[in-house]
Amino acid sequence: MKLVKIFGGLLIMILVLFFLMQNTSLVDVNLIFKEFSEVPVAVVMLGSLAVGIIIGYGSAITNILSSKNELRTLKNKNRHLSDELNDLRNVTIDEEISNTEDGDE
């Protein structure tokens, strides 16, 4: 499976590089804080791809961490409830035994 992932990644990279090599014209890029003149379209596309990957990765990491935190909280709550249930079961059994012994005598 790892070999298939590596092959797929290489294939996608080759296709992206081929696509970028076809776009060699120059454009002006106006960002809010700075302006660049005569930048190749391939560089602009590669930059936007990189920013998109970084944003997607950050979003995925945030999702994973919040899910792990929620799972940890639910496991702790489940453990506390199980302990409380076991304590209540043991208390009930002990009280019934002592009540029947006291009632017989």
For each residue, the residues with C-beta under 8 A, 3 or more apart:
1: 4 5
2: 5 6
3: 6 7
4: 1 7 8
5: 1 2 8 9
6: 2 3 9 10
7: 3 4 10 11
8: 4 5 11 12
9: 5 6 12 13
10: 6 7 13 14
11: 7 8 14 15
12: 8 9 15 16
13: 9 10 16 17
14: 10 11 17 18
15: 11 12 18 19
16: 12 13 19 20 49
17: 13 14 20 21
18: 14 15 21 22
19: 15 16 22 23
20: 16 17 23 42 45 46
21: 17 18 24 42
22: 18 19
23: 19 20 40 41 42 45
24: 21 40 41 42
25: 40 41
26: 38 39 40 41
27: 38 39 40 41 44
28: 35 36 37 38 39
29: 35 36 37 39 44
30: 35 36
31: 34 35 36
32:
33:
34: 31
35: 28 29 30 31
36: 28 29 30 31 39
37: 28 29
38: 26 27 28
39: 26 27 28 29 36 43 44
40: 23 24 25 26 27 43 44
41: 23 24 25 26 27 44 45
42: 20 21 23 24 45 46
43: 39 40 46 47
44: 27 29 39 40 41 47 48
45: 20 23 41 42 48 49
46: 20 42 43 49 50
47: 43 44 50 51
48: 44 45 51 52
49: 16 45 46 52 53
50: 46 47 53 54
51: 47 48 54 55
52: 48 49 55 56
53: 49 50 56 57
54: 50 51 57 58
55: 51 52 58 59
56: 52 53 59 60
57: 53 54 60 61
58: 54 55 61 62
59: 55 56 62 63
60: 56 57 63 64
61: 57 58 64 65
62: 58 59 65 66
63: 59 60 66 67
64: 60 61 67 68
65: 61 62 68 69
66: 62 63 69 70
67: 63 64 70 71
68: 64 65 71 72
69: 65 66 72 73
70: 66 67 73 74
71: 67 68 74 75
72: 68 69 75 76
73: 69 70 76 77
74: 70 71 77 78
75: 71 72 78 79
76: 72 73 79 80
77: 73 74 80 81
78: 74 75 81 82
79: 75 76 82 83
80: 76 77 83 84
81: 77 78 84 85
82: 78 79 85 86
83: 79 80 86 87
84: 80 81 87 88
85: 81 82 88 89
86: 82 83 89 90
87: 83 84 90 91
88: 84 85 91 92
89: 85 86 92 93
90: 86 87 93 94
91: 87 88 94 95
92: 88 89 95 96
93: 89 90 96 97
94: 90 91 97 98
95: 91 92 98 99
96: 92 93 99 100
97: 93 94 100 101
98: 94 95 101 102
99: 95 96 102 103
100: 96 97 103 104
101: 97 98 104 105
102: 98 99 105
103: 99 100
104: 100 101
105: 101 102
